[in-house]
Amino acid sequence: MVEYLKRLLRAGAAYQAAELIAKAIALITLPIYTRHVDRAGYGAYQALFTAVILASILLRAGIGEAFVRFYFNDRDRARRERVARSATAAVAWSTTLAALLCAIFAGDLSRLLLGASRPTLFDAAVLGLWAFTNLEMAYAQLRVDERALTYLKASGANVALTVALTVGLVVFAGQGARGLLLGNFGASALVVLALWWVLRDRFSLRMRIADLRPMLAFGLPTVPADASVYALQVADRLFLYRDYSPAAAGEYSVALQLAAAVFVIVRGFQYAWPPLAYSVRDEREAARLYALVTTYFTLLTGVVVSAVALLGRYLVRLLAAPEYGGAYRALPWLALAWSLYGLYLVMITITARARSTARNLPAALLGLALNVGLLFALVPSSGAHLGIAGAGIALCGAYIAMLVAMVALTRSLMPVRFEWARLSMLIALLSGVAVSGALLLPATSLLGLLLRLLWLALIPLGLALTRFFSAGELARARALWRSWQARGYGPQPARAGRSRGRA
């Protein structure tokens, strides 16, 4: 079990490093962009960005997810390479044809999404549809072989190109929201072409129907569920932009950027977890691993969510233009939503492992319906009038409902004994620290910042007092720490001989 966790951490760390670099630079450049793009423009950018990802899920038709699953079912290298080429070709053709059609009808489609005809802005999103979808397929090729270093290089190149293009287009060319889209997706398109060359043994424009048929049979049932899940993130942005306030949609988008600390963890987990989860052959061993990973993931992301909840106002002041100051209202809810989404990914691997992906759809539809209902109930003045905070709460409510439904739907597929006692205690501790600190401590002064940082120390203290970690876990952690020290990592213990010599 420890070896599986080490493997997950190694792969996850590489993917998280890539996301960490990307998000760190995004946060550094956020003050620049928010001073050159108004709130309505930033809201339009995010609405189109998320619409691109939703359309990408539909276009992939589940092929990327099926490829990852089928790769571990076949030990023959030649068949693996052939399946990889067919998957890449299918995605390349579908995205090219879809991009051409979207470009032709750019005016009508932009009016449908944004409420106004903005074909030049929509054209930049069309480029994104092609680039993002093919990039995800290329990344899947790297993930199945756990080529984390190549992934890290590709992601780093993507980040560098994105910053150069986006700053040039937004700051110097004055392209606003269009510059944000072109910079992001233009860089991705260049990286796609480079990865096709790197993976040329697996790249082809020739599809084999015999290879595609089983992948589509596996992947297509996952598309409605995956699309419904991601539609949660499209619904709130479009609702805010079209039906509430474009300026509020811009503030909400900045809050999403600042919730990146949790997103980095979730994205690394999303890429590293499925290959590991599917590679464990023994069902009982897999069930124990799933339960333990759920507990540790909740701990890791929960600590970060608590920190974001307590320090959100300060993050917004530090990293966004004053015009976006209201973004702090949605920030803790969006951080929590990313954490809940990561837990949902654990449940998804259970249905995929059992090849019962059709069970994902009822949970996804439940979450989408609840999200839309909560948006109308919580956001506008005709409801609770919570604005962007209401949108964040609606997203969290949807994910919670989906998790409850997935636990019920997967109970007969895999006997995972989740550590409910530890999870309940952990949630109570983390929420208690976050809520009490937010209510009791100052939120606008340097003293408030220092007190809130100190307040976070209640988390490790609470974990120690409640004996959250078992004796076996602590012993394994000490052994791992000693092995790291032996390899030269971390502070080294003092050597007796050296101490006597100095005396």
C-alpha positions, 0 to 999 in steps of 0.5 A: 500500500505504501508503494502505491501511495509513493507512486501516486505522490511521485506522478502527482507531484510532477503533474502538480509542478506543471500546474503550480508553475502555470498557476503561479505565473497566472497569479503573478500576471493577474494584476496586469490583466485585471488592469487592462481588461474590465470586469465584463471583458474578463467575465466574457473571457471566462464564459467562453473559456469554460464553454470551450472545455465543455465542447471539448468533452463532447467532441472527445466522445470519451475516447481519451478516457477510454484510451487510458482504461484500455491501455492497461487492459492490453499487454501487447505493445504493438496493439497499444501503439495502434490504439493510440494512433486511432485515438489521436486521429479520431480526436484530430479529425473531429476537432478540425471539422467542428472548428470549421463549422463553429468559425462559419457560424461564429456570429450566431453562436456568440449571440447564443452564449454571450447575448450579443454578436461578437464573432471576432471574440468567438473565433479565438474560442474556436481556435481553443476548441481545436487546441485544447482538445488535441492537447488533452489527447496528447497529454493522455498519451504521456500519462499512460506511460507516466512520462512525467518529465516530458509532460512537465517540459510540455506544460512549461513551454505552454506556460512560457508561450502563453505568458509571452503571447497574452501579455503582448496581445493584452498589454501592448496590442490592447486586445482585451478579452480576445487577447486572453483567449488568443494567448492561451489557445495559440500557445496550446496549439503550438504545443500540440504540434510539438507533441505530435512530433515528439509522439510521432510513433503514436500519431496518425490521421488514419483511424481504424474502426475496429480499434475505435468501436470498443473505445466508443462503446466504453467512452460514449456512456461517460460523455453525458455524465462528464458533460453534465459535471462540467456544465456546472462550471459553465452554468454559473459563469453564463448565468452570472454574465447574462442574467445577473451582471457581467461585472459580477461574472468578472469578479467571479472569474478572478475568484476562480483564479485565486482558488488555484491552490486547490485546483493545482492539487486536484489537477495533479491528482486527476492526472496521476490517480486513474493510471494508478487506480486501474493498475491495481489488480487485486480488488480488495487491495484496490478498495483499501487504497481508494479508501485511504487516498480519499482520507488523505486527499480530504486532509490535504485539500481541506487544509488548503481550503481552510487557509483560503477561507481565512486569507481570501480578502488579503489574496484579492487585495494583493493580486487583483486590481481594486475594481475586482475587490468583491471577488473574495466573497466567492473565493472560499466556496470555489476552493471548497468546490474544487476539493469536492470535485477531486473527491468525485474523481475517486468515485468516477474511477470506481465505475470505470474500473467496473466498466459501469460508467452509465451509473455516473449520469444520474449523479451528474444530472442530479448535480446539474439540476440542483446547481441551476435551481440554487443559482436562481434561488441564491444569486439574484435579488429575487432570491437570497441576493447573495451574488457571486457567493451564492454561485459558489454555494450553489456549486458546492451544493451540487458537488455534495449531492453528486458525491452522496449519489455516487456513494450510493450508486457504487456501493454494489460495484466495489466494497470500499470501506471509506473511513467515515469516522476519520472523515467526519472528525476531519471535516468538523475540525477543518470547518470549525477552524475556518468558520470560527476564524472568519467570524472572530478575527479582523479581516482588514488589518495587518494584525488580522492577517497575523492572527489568521495565520496563527489560527491555522496552527489549530489544525495540526494541534487538533489533529494531534489531540484527536489522534487522527493519525494511527500509530502505524501511519506515524511509524511509516511517516518517520521511516519515510523521513529517515529514508529521505534524510539518508538520501540527502533530503531535509535537515540532516541529523548531527553526527556525534563524531563531528560534534565532539571534534568541534568541542 
